[in-house]
Amino acid sequence: FEGPAAVPDEEMLMMLEEFVGKKVRPVVKGEEEGLLVALYDKEGRFLGIGIVVCVDDGRRAAKIYTPADEEAVAKICVGRIRIDRDGNEIEGAGPQLEAPPEAMSAR
C-alpha cells in the first residue's frame, strides 16, 4: 500500500483472509525492504534464503538478494525478521524471549 491511510480496514482484511484462506498482513510500500524470505522450487524443495530489496507492484516482481538460482524459484515465503545485506538483524518479529532464571542457573 502506498501509505498507512491506504491500508484496508479490519472488515476488508477479514474478507481477504477468508478469500485466500490464510492470515493477511498488509505492508506499506517500503516496509518490505530487508525482510528475510525462504525460497522454494515448484516441487516444494527449499532453495535457500534471501533478503527483499524491493517490490515492484506494477510488474508483480520482487528483487531479492540471494545466492539461489532465480530461475528455480517458484514460491517465496516472507518472514517477519528484517536484516541488512551483511546479515545483521535490523528489526525482529516481536519481543525478545528470555529463558526463565532456573534455566540460566542450570547451565
N, C-alpha and C positions, 0 to 999 in steps of 0.2 A: 504494500500500500504506500502511496506517496507521502503520507504523514499520519500522525495519530488520529486526526479528525476523519480520515478515510477508512479507518478500521471499522468493520461491521459491528453492529450491536449484538448483544448476547443472544437474542432470538435468531438472528441471521446465522450466527456461528453454530447454534444448535441445529438449525436446518441443514447447514453444510455438513456438519458432523454426521447427521443421520444419512445424508446422501452418499458420503464417501465411506461410511461405516467405521470411522475411527476419529480420535481426538484431533482437532484442528487448532493450531496456534498461529494467529496472524502475525506477520512480520512486516514492520515498517521498512521501506526502502533504505538500504544501507546497514540495517541490523544484521543482515546475513553474512556480512564480511567477517572472515575469521572463524566461522563455525566449523567444527570438526564434523566430517562426514565419513560414512562407511560406504564402500563401493562394491557392487556385486555384478556378476555377469548374468546372462539370460538363464543359466541353469541354477542360479542362486548361490554360486560359489563366491566366497569372499575374495576380492581382488586386492584390497588394501584400504588405507585411509587417505583422506585429503583435507584440504582447507579451502573453504569457499573464498574466492577472490571477489567475485561479483555475480549478480544475476541480471540477465537481460530479459525482462518480461516480454518485450516486443518480439524478440527472436525465439522466446521459450528456450533459452540456453543459460547454462551456468559455466563460469570459468572456475576451475578447481585446480589448486596446486597439489599435484600428486605424482608419484612415480608409476602409478598403474597405467596400463595401456588404455587410452581413451576409447579406442575402437571396441574394446571388450565390455565397457561399462553399459549395463542395461538398467541398473537400479541404484539410486542414491538415497541413503538413509541419513537424514540430517540430525545431528546431535544437539546438545544444549551447551556444550563447552566451547568457548571461544579461545583460540590460540593465535599467536603470530607465526610468521613463516619460519622462525627459528625454533618453534615448538614450545615456547613459553606460554603458560596459561594466562590469558588476559582477564577472563571472567568465567566463573563456574555456573553450574545449573542451579545452585542453591547454597544454603549454609554448609559450612564445613562440618563434618561429623567428627566427634571426638570419642575416643574409647573411654569407657567408664573407669574410674580410679582403680578399681580392683583389677582390671585387666592390665593396667600400667604397672602395678606392683608385682604382678606375676611374671614379669619379664626378667 
